[in-house]
Amino acid sequence: MYSNMEECLLDLEKNGHLVRIKEEVDPYLEMAAIHLKVYETNGPALLFENVKGSKFRAVSNLFGTMERSKFIFRQTWQAAENIIALRNDPMKALRSPLKQVGNGMAALKALPAKKSTGLPVTAQEIKITDLPLIQSWPMDGGAFVTLPQVYSEDPEKPGIMNSNLGMYRIQLTGNEYEMNKEVGLHYQIHRGIGVHQEKANRMGVPLKVSCFIGGPPAHTLSAVMPLPEGMSELTFAGLLGGRRFQHSYIDGYCISNDADFVITGEIHPGETKPEGPFGDHLGYYSLIHPFPVMKVHKVYAKPNAIWPFTVVGRPPQEDTSFGALIHELTGDAVRQEIPGVKEVHAVDAAGVHPLLFAIGSERYTPYQPVKQPTEILTIANRILGTGQLSLAKFLFITAEDQQPITTHDEEAFLRYILERIDLRRDIHFYTNTTIDTLDYSGTGLNSGSKVVFAAYGDKKRELCTEVPEALKEIRSYGNARLVMPGVVALQAPSFTDYKVEQQELQQLCDALREKGGLADCPMIILCDDSTFMSANLKNFLWATFTRSNPSHDIYGVNSYYEFKHWACDTVIIDARIKPHHAPPLIPDPTVEKNIERFFVKGAVLGGWM
C-alpha cells in the first residue's frame, strides 16, 4: 500500500519493473515514441529523470502489463473485488456474515479523510509552463495531461461524497489558450462532470474543478472505474489504495493531499474554446471542437513531484490494461445490471466503443421447435441503453445453445454468429442516434447510427475457407483476400462521396447477384488495402469497425425492405477511409530515428527492442 507515487516507483524498481532514463529527453514526441516502443515489448515502467524544459521527473507505462498492474495492487486487490461484489449482490453478506468481517475492515479505509492545510502538494505554487509539457503525436494541438484525475462536486449538493472523479483530458498549451491562465477540458457525453456543469450553468455560477495528477496509483485507476451506482470514485480510491483518500480545501477547491500536482480553476457558463487535435484511442486524431475552457486559479506541486503520463493511440496501448483491470474488478456487474446477460465484451482491437460482443439468454419461447432471436433482442436494447455501452455502433449478440462460447475468442465468436445469422431477419438498425465523441465515421460530432447482428439457433451455413470464385475478377474491385472463414476483404477504388458510391455499390451488388450468390460468404469488407485488412484479425477489427457508419456503409446483395425492415443475402460493409474521417496516427520518422540511441546495445533500453 503506497501513500504516494515515489513509494510505488521504488517498489517497482526493487522488483525489476522499472528502468530509469537519466539522459535528457525531449517531451515533444520523443518521450511518447520511447514509451510506445517499450510498451510493444511488454517492457518496464519508465522513469524519465531529465525532461527537457522542466525540473520535474515523469513516469510512463506504469500499468503497461497486467502482471505489473496486479503487482501494484497485490495487497488490496482481493478486498476491493469483494466489496464491489457485495455492492452487486448485497445478499452475500446475509448468506455468509462471518466472511464479511474483513470486508468491513477494508471498507473503513474507503471513507475519504479531511485534513488540515499545509500539505506536501501545496509546498510550491508553480505555473503550467513549469510542468513536463508532453506532446505525443505530430498533429496534436499541444501538450496534454493524459492521466488526470478531474474532480468536481455537485453544485446543488456540495461535498466530497457528491463528487465525480473522471479521466478527462486536459490541454495545457496551444490553440487559443492564454498560457498559464487557461487550459482546455475535454469530456465526452455520458460523463459525470457534464451533469455537474449543467447544474452550475442552470444556477448561473462557475463550476470549480480540481485536476489531480499523480499520487498513489489507486487514485489514477479510480478515475476510470465504472463503479456501481452510489459508490464514489474517492471511496474506491481508498479501498484499492488501502488508505483513506486524504483531502483538504483551499480557496474553495478540493485538494488531494497525496497528489504530485494539482491544477485548480473554474469553468464558466457558456465559455468554450477550440480544443484538439489529439491522438486518440481509436487510432485516429480527434479533431478541433469547442470544449469548456478552465480558467486556472492555482497550480501546485509537491517537492520532487513525479508527472505520470501515457500515450493514447491505436489499441492495444497502456489503457488496454485499464480495461482488463476494470473487467476483473467489476466481474459480474453488467450481469447484475442487465438481467439475462452472460457476457459483454467491448472489443479493444476495434477501439473499445465501436464494437461490442455479447452473450445473452434465450428463455422466452423454449416450447417452440424453431430457435430464433427473441430475448436477446430485448437484451440488445438494454445493452445499447446502458451507460457507455450506449456509445457502441456494432453489437453482435447471441446465446449459448448446446456448445459453450465466449466473447473473448473473437474469431470463434464471429464465426458462431456468421454460421447462424439469418441475414433477412436478424439485422436491426438504429439511425440518427448518439455514438462516441471520438468516432468520426458518423454524420457529425456524437452523431451516427447503430446496428445489431443477432443470431441464435442451428447452424445455417458452412463458412468459406477460401475466396469464392464470385469475388474474383470483378470490374473495379480486386485483390480479394480471405480475412477469416466467412469474411472476405475486397479492395475498392478510393471513396468519393455517398451519392456516387451508392450507385457504384448497387452495381457491385447486382454483379455479385448475377454471379450466382455467396451462400458461404455472409460478409464482404470493402477497403482501401485488402492485404492490410486480411493480414491479421486485429487489422480487420480495427479498420472495419472504426471506418464505418452502419446506416451509411452497410449494403447487401439482394437487399430489400419489408415493412421497414432491411434484409439481404450477403452483407457488404464499406470500410474505406472517407473524406470526413479523422486522419490516422502516424509517428514522425525523424523522431523514430532520434530515439534509436536509447535502444542500441549497451544503452539503457538496449534489451527492449
URMOVEN-V753139 format. One record per helix or strand of 3 or more residues. SS is the DSSP state (H for helix, E for strand). FROM is the first residue (numbers start at 0). TO is the last residue. Records with the same first field share a line. If there is no record, write none. Layout:
# URMOVEN-V753139
SS=FROM-TO + FROM-TO
This chain:
# URMOVEN-V753139
H=4-13 + 29-39 + 65-71 + 76-87 + 90-94 + 96-107 + 119-121 + 127-129 + 159-161 + 191-202 + 216-221 + 232-240 + 317-329 + 332-336 + 347-349 + 374-382 + 386-390 + 409-419 + 468-470 + 497-513 + 529-534 + 536-545 + 549-552 + 588-597
E=17-20 + 44-47 + 56-59 + 123-125 + 147-152 + 162-165 + 181-184 + 206-212 + 245-249 + 252-255 + 260-274 + 283-285 + 288-300 + 305-308 + 342-345 + 354-359 + 393-398 + 426-433 + 446-454 + 476-483 + 486-490 + 522-526 + 553-556 + 559-561 + 564-566 + 569-573
